[in-house]
Amino acid sequence: MAQHRNCNGVSRRDCLQLGLSALLGTGLVDTLRLRGQAGDPQANRGRPTSCILIWMDGGPTHFETFDPKPEAPSEIRGEFEPIAAMTPGVFFSKHMRQLAAMSDKLAVVRSICHNDPNHGGGNHYMMTGSPTRIPVFCGAYVSFHPSLGSVTAYERGSNDSLPGYFSMPSMSRSGGPNFLGAKYAPFVLSDDPNHDAFRVRDVAIPEGLSGQRFDGRRDVRRQVDKMVRIAEKAAGDPVNALDDYYRQGYNLVTSPAAQKAFDIHREPPHVRDKYGRNSFGQRALLARRLVEAGVPFITLTEGGWDHHGDLFKTCDKRLPHFEGTIAALIDDLDQRGLLETTLVVALGEFGRTPKINPGAGRDHWASAMSVLFAGCGTPGGQVIGATDRNGFTAVERILSPEMFASTIYRKLGIDPDKVLYTPEGRPIHIVSDPTPISELFA
């Protein structure tokens, strides 16, 4: 399967080869094991809301999506004509047709901005609500602060069957838990649900091993566990703890709720077709199934938005399918009565330069970007903030990544002003500015 890379040429596979997999997410059994090290489970589970965060890695263009500039000079406005949205007076770029037709269910924020035009720093700022402490350049996977998903998993916990934080097909470069610990890293679901033989690692009985044989092996292990170990009476015996993790892993593998959530083949063909018979489309459908199972935070990481060249040809091919999947997700959640409690967000680390470069692309630009919101009590049919005539910078209702993060936490029933403590006892605010974007609340 082709991998989308940014200008730095770094993929998650590169980081795994550098031995950083512990920072990038865990398997399900590892998640259970590490959660066991946390002691008592978190009591504050919040209200039953969820977030599906669509991360457009590389920095999507705001001009060719939600903030077209038809009156700008040709070297700025680009090749795409704007189209009218359902909301009076609102225009999106030409490939946002399905989202434009349902703009009454959406809110677009055009005025979030920051001052870090590097992939590493911009990703960290938007994924955590906290700027980096030092300059971080394009290829870095950094973590100076827990990510939105990790904080949500920490604060909201999980149900008995599934972790509280998923990321597909990989974790973004700053989507990890930092001082919260690896037990709150995402369960990275790298398997492609568009494949006919889709199976989730760690959540399926191995091929060639029948249910009866699987149960038989568990019985053998149970008999072995009755044997007296040398260190059995020692406090904190890790072998005894490992037994608990195996039992939890077995319970998860045999859990009807978990099996149902991952069994995308149960979906009617017309539903799968609506989402799109491609990897992103089927991952979005799987995200909806995880929401139904009670998972509070799911990230869909989609690379390939670092358009330094051939921007218009690439967007001509990709945007219609991509925005169609987002529209299908929002509509499906709405039809099922899940949109009231599910926040859908789409963004990247920054926007793109106003002036088109010689390679027919746009470069990194952190002074302006567009972010899509839908669901979880978000009033639709509105555009919040504005950029100037040429899309250079936010000029109306200027908003920060901190306010973006605080909005998500508020939607999920988490107080962004809460203080967490590092293992050394150092107090850390979840967000330094806990002010949410008020227009996104009814």
Secondary structure, 3 states (H helix, E strand, C coil): CCCCCCCCCCCHHHHHHCCCHHHHCECHHHHHHHHHCCCCCCCCCCCCCEEEEEEECCCCCCCCCCCCCCCCCHHHHCCCCEEECCCCCCEEECCCHHHHHCHHHEEEECCECCCCCCHHHHHHHHHHCCCCCCCCCCCCCCCCCCCHHHHHHHHHCCCCCCCCEEEECCCCCCCCCHHHCHHHCCEECCCCCCCCCCCCCCCCCCCCCCHHHHHHHHHHHHHHHCCCCCCCCCCCCHHHHHHHHHHHHHHHHCCHHHHHHHCHHHCCHHHHHHHCCCHHHHHHHHHHHHHHCCCCEEEEEECCCCCCCCHHHHHHHHHHHHHHHHHHHHHHHHHCCCHHHEEEEEECCCEECCCCCCCCCCCEECCCCCEEEECCCCCCCEEECEECCCCCCEEECCECHHHHHHHHHHHCCCCCCCEEECCCCCEEECCCCCCCCHHHCC
